[in-house]
Amino acid sequence: MNKLFVPAFAALALAATPVVAQPTDILNASYDIARELFDAENAAYTASGATVTVNQSHAGSSAQARAILEGLQADVVTFNQVTDVERLVEGGFVSDDWQTEFPNNAAPFYSFPSFLVRVGNPKNINDWGDLASEGVQVIFPNPKTSGNGRYTYLAARAWANEEYAGDEAQVEAYLTKLFSNVPVFETGGRAATTAFTERQLGDVLVTFEAETLAVTKLLGDDQYQPVTPSVSFLSEFPVAIVDKVVDARGSRDVAKAYLDFLFTPEGQEVAAQNFHRVQEETVAAAHAETFPEIRLVTVEDEFGGWDQVASEHFADGGLLDKVFINQ
Amino acid sequence: MAKPAHPAGEIVLIGLAFVFAALVLAVPIALIFAFAFREGAAVYFANIFERNTLHAIWLTVLTAIVVVPINIAVGAALAWLVTRFRFRGRQLLISAIELPAAMSPIVAGVTYLFLYGAQGLFGPALQTAGIQVMFTPLAIILVSLFVTAPFAARELIPLMSQQGTEDEEAALSLGANGWQMFWLVTLPNIRWALVYGAVLTNARVMGEFGAVSVVSGTIRGQTNTLPLQINLLFNDFNVTGAFAAASTLTLIAVATLLIKSVLESRQHA
């Protein structure tokens, strides 16, 4: 009797123990124009033997941060701006040392604002100064709503700071001219691209180099050509684990394994094939022909960090508002 | 007195009406199908049967299957209440029914976010209970219920006030009970308004973009409805795919209208 009872009891106890199984799917909340990139990354991740399904949600990265604060169950974020991850840190969703959890400040790839012009470059646009010329129409997304647009503003200002040796009046005059050359400010990066390509607005599109190269490949180099300016602004695309979600779902290990993959040579190769620049040396060397040389300034060197940028430039009544008079 | 033949002016005006209808209605609809099929039928069906588009079609149909019957039933009950009874606050109730139709869908979406979002009114309690509403199909159904709540009642209230209560009182005086009166007298009187209310509700549920986009979370293959999927495909430079998805939405709309016309013609036959 007792001999029968013990195994039965053990079986019951086993059944009652919660099985610590990792979920078989995770959600990656990502920015607007990263759809093609993560379609490719996720396919490569599956091909590498991973069994987890990675679902994708794409929208402006500020909108995604807000959705996560409101309960969107994203296990990981892959954003195009550090400030949007910081909003999750403030909300208690991401630990404040997230940038040390992965290499390169947790940025598996980077890009920078660059130019796309119509083939033959009829307006002869080669650098930031040309964007403020009389009769040139420039398309870039609204810096008030788009990280892409904020990067463009900062890149143009970095160029002007050097060009005018820090003379703030001249810098502001240049930026005011640049902004008044924009016929319409779209709310996001992809909308700006479709305004330039589908609606044929403007002479030059300013957006991430990744987008300019992808558009040229997709729509044909008989129609568009990328132009690399002399200097631009380093735009790192950070990734982070959403602690609050993975702790609730028990998905931390699969979430981390997925983000780790983005830093492996395979993951980096996929990013480079999709026109994102990477740090991994052998992959970067293999794709050197795709990516022209460029000097990139960083937010720390040029503007004293993201906090200072937020308060000096992007706050209401800040430096952006002084030059963005046609908003 | 013989009727005069169509005078020239009348013919010109009728002709103009046809030209206008062709330009404003027929050409855009034809264009949807022209673009959807511009790379051939094989690509068209590959686009329709793409996993995420197929899911978007299913989610949109599911939402309509849940929302339309509920809003028809609630609309009929509300219309019954405000046309058959006089009570304090009746006018207020009639205005309240109209409210969702008068307000921008994006406001409806944001309102639901503030109700059920994690930082919203009910969000924290729901989270403690382990119930996820926001960014799930449930949120899409809830917000669709709200946005389309007035459509059935709006069709029914004018008709039911005009018809009055005489038929129903006659039925009751002849010994019918409440259910008999409803099924045999009220329902036949209002069925065309009900069908029209259902057509309008269905069209709006399937086409709603603004409110749904706020509460959806736009997770591919999970919470993208057809309008969201069309927008996404268009932004992905997949114009053919976007129009293929749009064609299914158009076909559903045409089918709904056809069903309505067939039912109507049977009625008058």
Interface residues (C-beta under 8 A of the other chain):
Chain A: L27 D32 R35 E36 N55 Q56 S57 H58 A59 A67 L69 E70 G71 L72 Q73 R190 A191 T194 T197 L218 L219
Chain B: L113 Y116 G117 A118 Q119 G120 G123 Q127 Q132 M134 F135 G217 T218 I219 R220 G221 Q222 L232 F234 N235 D236 F237
